[in-house]
């Protein structure tokens, strides 16, 4: 069976780490469900959502360098409260007279704001570190010659 992006498979959670869960797939293949692909809501502890040995349904979202990236949340229905598509322009975009107004989204808590800032910092930091590593590797190689 050739794995393809978009394929829906049944697997078994083999190992859980802080960053995700490794899932055993058919034909002795293994894939990773990153913690951000476990649920439609924020996941701070993956062990609250998955356990080792649990059977899960996953979708293949990426195949890179022999690694299989999987998602559980992309098979779940998205919550209605988040980002409902709205029609643009014309009478269709106006709310019905009898419809209750949609309340504005709740303000983000200090923890949520901190998590967003931390995530942005980590992404930027990883990018800078990889650039420094490439530069130092290049300099080291040129000195050896």
N, CA, C and O atoms as a DFTB+ gen file, in Angstrom:
580 C
 N C O
     1  1       0.843      -1.181       0.000
     2  2       0.000       0.000       0.000
     3  2       0.884       1.238       0.000
     4  3       1.694       1.427       0.908
     5  1       0.735       2.061      -0.991
     6  2       1.501       3.293      -1.110
     7  2       0.788       4.403      -0.353
     8  3      -0.388       4.670      -0.601
     9  1       1.496       5.050       0.570
    10  2       0.900       6.156       1.316
    11  2       0.840       7.390       0.432
    12  3       1.802       7.716      -0.264
    13  1      -0.296       8.073       0.463
    14  2      -0.457       9.310      -0.288
    15  2      -1.073      10.365       0.611
    16  3      -1.803      10.038       1.548
    17  1      -0.785      11.623       0.333
    18  2      -1.377      12.710       1.096
    19  2      -2.889      12.666       0.907
    20  3      -3.378      12.562      -0.218
    21  1      -3.614      12.745       1.994
    22  2      -5.068      12.689       1.953
    23  2      -5.630      11.318       2.300
    24  3      -6.832      11.176       2.523
    25  1      -4.762      10.303       2.347
    26  2      -5.221       8.950       2.671
    27  2      -5.656       8.884       4.134
    28  3      -4.967       9.391       5.019
    29  1      -6.799       8.258       4.379
    30  2      -7.320       8.076       5.733
    31  2      -7.008       6.651       6.170
    32  3      -7.349       5.690       5.481
    33  1      -6.351       6.527       7.329
    34  2      -5.888       5.226       7.791
    35  2      -6.275       4.989       9.245
    36  3      -6.567       5.926       9.988
    37  1      -6.270       3.729       9.632
    38  2      -6.436       3.340      11.038
    39  2      -5.049       3.000      11.558
    40  3      -4.262       2.347      10.871
    41  1      -4.752       3.444      12.772
    42  2      -3.456       3.154      13.364
    43  2      -3.571       2.986      14.861
    44  3      -4.648       3.123      15.441
    45  1      -2.447       2.690      15.474
    46  2      -2.413       2.499      16.925
    47  2      -1.299       3.365      17.491
    48  3      -0.169       3.340      17.005
    49  1      -1.635       4.139      18.536
    50  2      -0.655       5.007      19.182
    51  2       0.401       4.128      19.847
    52  3       0.084       3.314      20.714
    53  1       1.651       4.297      19.438
    54  2       2.747       3.500      19.994
    55  2       3.484       4.259      21.088
    56  3       3.713       3.724      22.173
    57  1       3.856       5.508      20.806
    58  2       4.640       6.299      21.750
    59  2       4.092       7.712      21.802
    60  3       3.718       8.285      20.779
    61  1       4.049       8.269      23.012
    62  2       3.609       9.655      23.181
    63  2       4.791      10.465      23.714
    64  3       5.453      10.066      24.673
    65  1       5.041      11.608      23.077
    66  2       6.091      12.524      23.515
    67  2       5.448      13.870      23.826
    68  3       4.241      14.039      23.659
    69  1       6.254      14.827      24.277
    70  2       5.719      16.158      24.559
    71  2       5.286      16.888      23.291
    72  3       4.446      17.785      23.355
    73  1       5.850      16.516      22.134
    74  2       5.541      17.216      20.901
    75  2       4.559      16.481      19.992
    76  3       4.141      17.029      18.972
    77  1       4.188      15.261      20.338
    78  2       3.242      14.540      19.500
    79  2       3.177      13.064      19.847
    80  3       3.682      12.618      20.877
    81  1       2.533      12.316      18.947
    82  2       2.367      10.882      19.161
    83  2       2.783      10.129      17.901
    84  3       2.421      10.508      16.787
    85  1       3.547       9.060      18.096
    86  2       3.925       8.202      16.982
    87  2       2.865       7.122      16.841
    88  3       2.501       6.455      17.810
    89  1       2.375       6.961      15.614
    90  2       1.281       6.039      15.337
    91  2       1.768       4.945      14.394
    92  3       2.348       5.224      13.345
    93  1       1.525       3.694      14.786
    94  2       1.860       2.553      13.936
    95  2       0.788       2.431      12.858
    96  3      -0.407       2.398      13.153
    97  1       1.228       2.367      11.623
    98  2       0.329       2.282      10.468
    99  2       0.453       0.908       9.822
   100  3       1.343       0.134      10.177
   101  1      -0.432       0.597       8.876
   102  2      -0.316      -0.683       8.172
   103  2       1.044      -0.831       7.490
   104  3       1.704       0.158       7.171
   105  1       1.445      -2.065       7.276
   106  2       2.695      -2.430       6.605
   107  2       3.930      -1.940       7.358
   108  3       4.910      -1.518       6.743
   109  1       3.881      -1.997       8.684
   110  2       5.014      -1.638       9.544
   111  2       5.558      -0.235       9.309
   112  3       6.759      -0.002       9.440
   113  1       4.697       0.682       8.968
   114  2       5.097       2.080       8.813
   115  2       4.683       2.834      10.065
   116  3       3.770       2.419      10.779
   117  1       5.358       3.939      10.325
   118  2       5.061       4.769      11.477
   119  2       4.950       6.219      11.036
   120  3       5.694       6.674      10.166
   121  1       4.017       6.940      11.643
   122  2       3.850       8.351      11.342
   123  2       3.722       9.149      12.623
   124  3       3.493       8.588      13.694
   125  1       3.869      10.463      12.511
   126  2       3.797      11.347      13.667
   127  2       2.569      12.248      13.574
   128  3       2.333      12.897      12.554
   129  1       1.796      12.275      14.654
   130  2       0.725      13.255      14.809
   131  2       1.296      14.331      15.714
   132  3       1.448      14.118      16.917
   133  1       1.616      15.495      15.138
   134  2       2.161      16.591      15.938
   135  2       1.085      17.056      16.913
   136  3      -0.105      16.930      16.625
   137  1       1.489      17.591      18.059
   138  2       0.539      18.018      19.096
   139  2      -0.466      19.033      18.545
   140  3      -1.598      19.097      19.024
   141  1      -0.068      19.826      17.548
   142  2      -0.973      20.818      16.967
   143  2      -2.016      20.182      16.047
   144  3      -2.956      20.855      15.627
   145  1      -1.861      18.889      15.729
   146  2      -2.790      18.197      14.833
   147  2      -3.653      17.179      15.576
   148  3      -4.265      16.315      14.947
   149  1      -3.710      17.270      16.916
   150  2      -4.475      16.310      17.702
   151  2      -5.941      16.708      17.823
   152  3      -6.826      15.867      17.664
   153  1      -6.206      17.983      18.104
   154  2      -7.584      18.433      18.329
   155  2      -7.764      19.841      17.795
   156  3      -6.793      20.573      17.598
   157  1      -9.031      20.220      17.559
   158  2      -9.336      21.556      17.065
   159  2      -9.149      22.629      18.128
   160  3      -9.111      23.816      17.806
   161  1      -9.033      22.231      19.377
   162  2      -8.786      23.178      20.459
   163  2      -7.316      23.106      20.851
   164  3      -6.595      22.207      20.418
   165  1      -6.873      24.059      21.675
   166  2      -5.486      24.084      22.118
   167  2      -5.191      22.857      22.979
   168  3      -5.969      22.509      23.867
   169  1      -4.069      22.211      22.710
   170  2      -3.666      21.021      23.455
   171  2      -2.373      21.339      24.199
   172  3      -1.323      21.513      23.581
   173  1      -2.451      21.415      25.521
   174  2      -1.237      21.669      26.298
   175  2      -0.594      20.356      26.739
   176  3       0.628      20.278      26.861
   177  1      -1.393      19.337      26.977
   178  2      -0.876      18.024      27.363
   179  2      -1.524      16.972      26.479
   180  3      -2.713      16.683      26.611
   181  1      -0.742      16.408      25.588
   182  2      -1.268      15.447      24.615
   183  2      -1.839      14.205      25.293
   184  3      -2.704      13.525      24.742
   185  1      -1.345      13.922      26.493
   186  2      -1.819      12.739      27.214
   187  2      -3.262      12.874      27.686
   188  3      -3.873      11.881      28.080
   189  1      -3.812      14.071      27.653
   190  2      -5.227      14.260      27.979
   191  2      -6.115      13.861      26.796
   192  3      -7.327      13.719      26.954
   193  1      -5.520      13.680      25.617
   194  2      -6.280      13.347      24.417
   195  2      -5.986      11.945      23.894
   196  3      -6.859      11.308      23.304
   197  1      -4.767      11.463      24.106
   198  2      -4.369      10.163      23.565
   199  2      -3.681       9.319      24.639
   200  3      -3.092       9.838      25.586
   201  1      -3.777       8.008      24.457
   202  2      -3.055       7.087      25.327
   203  2      -2.334       6.060      24.467
   204  3      -2.766       5.762      23.354
   205  1      -1.253       5.528      24.975
   206  2      -0.517       4.510      24.225
   207  2      -1.387       3.270      24.077
   208  3      -2.045       2.838      25.024
   209  1      -1.380       2.706      22.872
   210  2      -2.196       1.538      22.580
   211  2      -3.576       1.879      22.036
   212  3      -4.308       0.983      21.615
   213  1      -3.940       3.145      22.037
   214  2      -5.259       3.576      21.555
   215  2      -5.322       3.478      20.031
   216  3      -4.378       3.859      19.338
   217  1      -6.442       2.965      19.515
   218  2      -6.667       2.936      18.075
   219  2      -7.181       4.304      17.646
   220  3      -8.091       4.854      18.267
   221  1      -6.592       4.854      16.576
   222  2      -6.977       6.176      16.096
   223  2      -7.148       6.164      14.585
   224  3      -6.531       5.368      13.877
   225  1      -7.992       7.056      14.114
   226  2      -8.176       7.267      12.687
   227  2      -7.399       8.531      12.345
   228  3      -7.580       9.563      12.991
   229  1      -6.532       8.458      11.329
   230  2      -5.669       9.579      10.965
   231  2      -5.732       9.828       9.464
   232  3      -6.125       8.959       8.685
   233  1      -5.334      11.035       9.080
   234  2      -5.212      11.371       7.672
   235  2      -3.761      11.779       7.421
   236  3      -3.154      12.474       8.236
   237  1      -3.210      11.342       6.283
   238  2      -1.840      11.690       5.919
   239  2      -1.849      13.129       5.395
   240  3      -2.543      13.444       4.428
   241  1      -1.058      14.005       6.055
   242  2      -1.025      15.406       5.622
   243  2       0.312      15.783       4.997
   244  3       0.456      16.874       4.446
   245  1       1.286      14.890       5.080
   246  2       2.565      15.197       4.472
   247  2       3.480      13.996       4.427
   248  3       3.442      13.131       5.302
   249  1       4.313      13.956       3.384
   250  2       5.325      12.913       3.221
   251  2       6.622      13.620       2.865
   252  3       6.790      14.080       1.735
   253  1       7.548      13.711       3.828
   254  2       8.798      14.434       3.605
   255  2       9.976      13.604       4.062
   256  3      10.027      13.182       5.217
   257  1      10.910      13.368       3.184
   258  2      12.151      12.650       3.513
   259  2      11.892      11.341       4.248
   260  3      12.590      11.023       5.210
   261  1      10.911      10.590       3.809
   262  2      10.597       9.311       4.432
   263  2       9.779       9.413       5.701
   264  3       9.444       8.394       6.305
   265  1       9.447      10.651       6.125
   266  2       8.651      10.855       7.328
   267  2       7.188      11.025       6.933
   268  3       6.872      11.660       5.926
   269  1       6.302      10.449       7.741
   270  2       4.869      10.514       7.474
   271  2       4.238      11.435       8.522
   272  3       4.265      11.140       9.716
   273  1       3.672      12.550       8.062
   274  2       2.999      13.483       8.962
   275  2       1.505      13.200       8.939
   276  3       0.898      13.089       7.874
   277  1       0.918      13.086      10.128
   278  2      -0.481      12.698      10.252
   279  2      -1.277      13.758      11.010
   280  3      -0.715      14.608      11.702
   281  1      -2.613      13.684      10.859
   282  2      -3.498      14.574      11.607
   283  2      -4.728      13.805      12.051
   284  3      -5.261      12.975      11.315
   285  1      -5.167      14.095      13.267
   286  2      -6.431      13.569      13.771
   287  2      -7.504      14.644      13.648
   288  3      -8.647      14.357      13.295
   289  1      -7.121      15.890      13.943
   290  2      -8.107      16.969      13.993
   291  2      -8.726      17.269      12.628
   292  3      -9.854      17.758      12.571
   293  1      -8.039      16.996      11.552
   294  2      -8.580      17.299      10.222
   295  2      -9.698      16.330       9.817
   296  3     -10.377      16.541       8.812
   297  1      -9.879      15.272      10.606
   298  2     -10.989      14.354      10.362
   299  2     -12.206      14.717      11.198
   300  3     -13.295      14.194      10.962
   301  1     -12.036      15.613      12.181
   302  2     -13.133      16.029      13.047
   303  2     -13.850      17.216      12.426
   304  3     -13.262      17.983      11.664
   305  1     -15.137      17.361      12.763
   306  2     -15.881      18.527      12.325
   307  2     -15.377      19.730      13.101
   308  3     -15.154      19.645      14.308
   309  1     -15.196      20.852      12.413
   310  2     -14.737      22.056      13.088
   311  2     -15.878      22.648      13.899
   312  3     -17.033      22.587      13.480
   313  1     -15.566      23.220      15.055
   314  2     -16.610      23.849      15.868
   315  2     -17.256      25.012      15.119
   316  3     -16.573      25.771      14.432
   317  1     -18.567      25.146      15.254
   318  2     -19.298      26.189      14.541
   319  2     -18.940      27.589      15.012
   320  3     -19.022      28.535      14.228
   321  1     -18.550      27.745      16.254
   322  2     -18.280      29.071      16.799
   323  2     -17.085      29.727      16.124
   324  3     -17.022      30.954      16.043
   325  1     -16.137      28.933      15.639
   326  2     -14.935      29.494      15.047
   327  2     -15.118      29.716      13.559
   328  3     -15.569      28.829      12.833
   329  1     -14.761      30.916      13.114
   330  2     -14.658      31.283      11.704
   331  2     -15.678      30.709      10.761
   332  3     -15.312      30.019       9.809
   333  1     -16.948      30.970      10.994
   334  2     -17.953      30.502      10.053
   335  2     -17.808      31.283       8.756
   336  3     -17.621      32.499       8.785
   337  1     -17.894      30.597       7.611
   338  2     -17.792      31.325       6.344
   339  2     -19.007      32.234       6.167
   340  3     -20.139      31.853       6.463
   341  1     -18.745      33.426       5.683
   342  2     -19.831      34.374       5.476
   343  2     -19.892      34.753       4.012
   344  3     -18.869      34.842       3.332
   345  1     -21.096      34.973       3.542
   346  2     -21.280      35.400       2.161
   347  2     -20.813      36.839       2.028
   348  3     -20.878      37.603       2.990
   349  1     -20.339      37.219       0.832
   350  2     -19.869      38.588       0.616
   351  2     -20.855      39.325      -0.273
   352  3     -21.335      38.808      -1.281
   353  1     -21.137      40.553       0.140
   354  2     -21.937      41.457      -0.693
   355  2     -23.382      41.025      -0.858
   356  3     -23.722      39.869      -0.606
   357  1     -24.240      41.958      -1.286
   358  2     -25.637      41.667      -1.596
   359  2     -26.468      41.368      -0.375
   360  3     -25.986      41.440       0.755
   361  1     -27.719      41.032      -0.608
   362  2     -28.668      40.773       0.470
   363  2     -28.312      39.509       1.242
   364  3     -28.668      39.372       2.412
   365  1     -27.612      38.590       0.593
   366  2     -27.283      37.324       1.255
   367  2     -26.357      37.532       2.451
   368  3     -26.325      36.702       3.359
   369  1     -25.598      38.639       2.459
   370  2     -24.668      38.842       3.560
   371  2     -25.306      39.532       4.751
   372  3     -24.697      39.600       5.818
   373  1     -26.514      40.042       4.594
   374  2     -27.200      40.697       5.708
   375  2     -27.844      39.660       6.603
   376  3     -28.429      38.697       6.106
   377  1     -27.749      39.837       7.941
   378  2     -28.374      38.862       8.835
   379  2     -29.892      38.943       8.746
   380  3     -30.458      39.999       8.465
   381  1     -30.540      37.807       8.991
   382  2     -31.998      37.779       8.991
   383  2     -32.508      38.628      10.151
   384  3     -31.831      38.751      11.172
   385  1     -33.676      39.203      10.007
   386  2     -34.220      40.091      11.040
   387  2     -34.480      39.347      12.346
   388  3     -34.305      39.914      13.424
   389  1     -34.888      38.102      12.263
   390  2     -35.217      37.345      13.462
   391  2     -34.000      36.690      14.103
   392  3     -34.087      36.191      15.226
   393  1     -32.873      36.684      13.410
   394  2     -31.682      36.012      13.934
   395  2     -31.069      36.820      15.068
   396  3     -31.005      38.048      15.015
   397  1     -30.622      36.111      16.088
   398  2     -29.973      36.775      17.218
   399  2     -28.591      37.236      16.779
   400  3     -27.914      36.534      16.028
   401  1     -28.166      38.409      17.238
   402  2     -26.823      38.869      16.852
   403  2     -25.754      37.949      17.434
   404  3     -25.896      37.418      18.536
   405  1     -24.701      37.779      16.678
   406  2     -23.611      36.919      17.124
   407  2     -22.752      37.694      18.113
   408  3     -22.300      38.795      17.800
   409  1     -22.519      37.145      19.295
   410  2     -21.703      37.868      20.264
   411  2     -20.254      37.932      19.781
   412  3     -19.793      37.027      19.087
   413  1     -19.541      38.986      20.141
   414  2     -18.136      39.075      19.734
   415  2     -17.336      37.978      20.425
   416  3     -17.724      37.508      21.494
   417  1     -16.232      37.571      19.827
   418  2     -15.431      36.520      20.448
   419  2     -14.916      36.981      21.811
   420  3     -14.646      38.163      22.024
   421  1     -14.788      36.037      22.711
   422  2     -14.310      36.347      24.053
   423  2     -12.868      36.824      23.977
   424  3     -12.082      36.301      23.188
   425  1     -12.516      37.812      24.793
   426  2     -11.122      38.266      24.775
   427  2     -10.195      37.143      25.219
   428  3     -10.568      36.286      26.021
   429  1      -8.990      37.166      24.684
   430  2      -8.031      36.119      25.004
   431  2      -7.497      36.315      26.419
   432  3      -7.295      37.436      26.885
   433  1      -7.280      35.193      27.078
   434  2      -6.746      35.247      28.434
   435  2      -5.247      35.540      28.367
   436  3      -4.621      35.430      27.313
   437  1      -4.698      35.908      29.504
   438  2      -3.261      36.189      29.568
   439  2      -2.455      34.953      29.172
   440  3      -1.414      35.071      28.526
   441  1      -2.934      33.767      29.558
   442  2      -2.234      32.532      29.197
   443  2      -2.226      32.311      27.691
   444  3      -1.214      31.909      27.119
   445  1      -3.372      32.579      27.049
   446  2      -3.452      32.394      25.601
   447  2      -2.546      33.387      24.881
   448  3      -1.872      33.021      23.919
   449  1      -2.520      34.639      25.335
   450  2      -1.645      35.639      24.728
   451  2      -0.181      35.244      24.904
   452  3       0.617      35.369      23.975
   453  1       0.168      34.766      26.104
   454  2       1.530      34.332      26.360
   455  2       1.912      33.177      25.436
   456  3       2.997      33.175      24.854
   457  1       1.020      32.198      25.304
   458  2       1.301      31.033      24.449
   459  2       1.532      31.467      23.003
   460  3       2.431      30.950      22.339
   461  1       0.729      32.412      22.508
   462  2       0.902      32.900      21.134
   463  2       2.250      33.591      20.971
   464  3       2.952      33.370      19.985
   465  1       2.608      34.430      21.945
   466  2       3.889      35.129      21.882
   467  2       5.040      34.139      21.968
   468  3       6.030      34.278      21.249
   469  1       4.923      33.143      22.839
   470  2       5.964      32.135      22.980
   471  2       6.136      31.342      21.689
   472  3       7.260      31.067      21.269
   473  1       5.029      30.978      21.067
   474  2       5.085      30.224      19.812
   475  2       5.794      31.040      18.724
   476  3       6.628      30.515      17.987
   477  1       5.447      32.342      18.634
   478  2       6.081      33.215      17.642
   479  2       7.580      33.351      17.924
   480  3       8.396      33.315      17.003
   481  1       7.933      33.507      19.196
   482  2       9.339      33.621      19.577
   483  2      10.107      32.360      19.205
   484  3      11.196      32.437      18.636
   485  1       9.540      31.194      19.526
   486  2      10.220      29.928      19.248
   487  2      10.430      29.740      17.745
   488  3      11.491      29.282      17.320
   489  1       9.434      30.089      16.947
   490  2       9.547      29.965      15.494
   491  2      10.669      30.863      14.973
   492  3      11.500      30.431      14.173
   493  1      10.685      32.111      15.431
   494  2      11.715      33.049      14.994
   495  2      13.094      32.582      15.465
   496  3      14.068      32.659      14.716
   497  1      13.173      32.102      16.699
   498  2      14.432      31.634      17.259
   499  2      14.974      30.438      16.479
   500  3      16.161      30.392      16.158
   501  1      14.110      29.476      16.175
   502  2      14.540      28.304      15.402
   503  2      15.082      28.719      14.038
   504  3      16.077      28.174      13.560
   505  1      14.413      29.693      13.419
   506  2      14.845      30.179      12.114
   507  2      16.233      30.805      12.209
   508  3      17.092      30.545      11.367
   509  1      16.453      31.631      13.231
   510  2      17.754      32.276      13.399
   511  2      18.845      31.252      13.695
   512  3      19.946      31.343      13.153
   513  1      18.545      30.283      14.549
   514  2      19.534      29.273      14.909
   515  2      19.928      28.443      13.688
   516  3      21.106      28.133      13.509
   517  1      18.966      28.083      12.855
   518  2      19.310      27.283      11.670
   519  2      20.186      28.093      10.725
   520  3      21.079      27.541      10.082
   521  1      19.937      29.408      10.634
   522  2      20.785      30.255       9.803
   523  2      22.200      30.331      10.340
   524  3      23.160      30.298       9.569
   525  1      22.340      30.431      11.649
   526  2      23.661      30.481      12.274
   527  2      24.392      29.161      12.067
   528  3      25.587      29.150      11.770
   529  1      23.677      28.049      12.224
   530  2      24.299      26.734      12.039
   531  2      24.804      26.570      10.611
   532  3      25.904      26.060      10.398
   533  1      24.005      27.001       9.627
   534  2      24.417      26.886       8.233
   535  2      25.664      27.727       7.987
   536  3      26.586      27.299       7.294
   537  1      25.682      28.925       8.560
   538  2      26.826      29.814       8.391
   539  2      28.074      29.208       9.017
   540  3      29.138      29.192       8.399
   541  1      27.942      28.704      10.252
   542  2      29.109      28.136      10.933
   543  2      29.581      26.859      10.242
   544  3      30.784      26.614      10.160
   545  1      28.654      26.045       9.747
   546  2      29.043      24.834       9.018
   547  2      29.826      25.195       7.762
   548  3      30.816      24.545       7.428
   549  1      29.379      26.226       7.079
   550  2      30.050      26.665       5.856
   551  2      31.460      27.157       6.173
   552  3      32.407      26.831       5.456
   553  1      31.606      27.945       7.252
   554  2      32.921      28.473       7.632
   555  2      33.850      27.344       8.059
   556  3      35.035      27.359       7.726
   557  1      33.325      26.366       8.792
   558  2      34.137      25.249       9.262
   559  2      34.654      24.433       8.087
   560  3      35.821      24.040       8.066
   561  1      33.795      24.176       7.112
   562  2      34.185      23.384       5.952
   563  2      35.272      24.108       5.159
   564  3      36.221      23.483       4.687
   565  1      35.132      25.422       5.015
   566  2      36.124      26.152       4.200
   567  2      37.492      26.203       4.887
   568  3      38.509      26.284       4.198
   569  1      37.550      26.156       6.221
   570  2      38.818      26.164       6.941
   571  2      39.556      24.844       6.793
   572  3      40.786      24.816       6.828
   573  1      38.833      23.768       6.632
   574  2      39.451      22.440       6.555
   575  2      40.221      22.236       5.269
   576  3      41.109      21.386       5.209
   577  1      39.906      22.978       4.267
   578  2      40.513      22.757       2.938
   579  2      41.915      23.210       2.855
   580  3      42.543      23.086       1.804
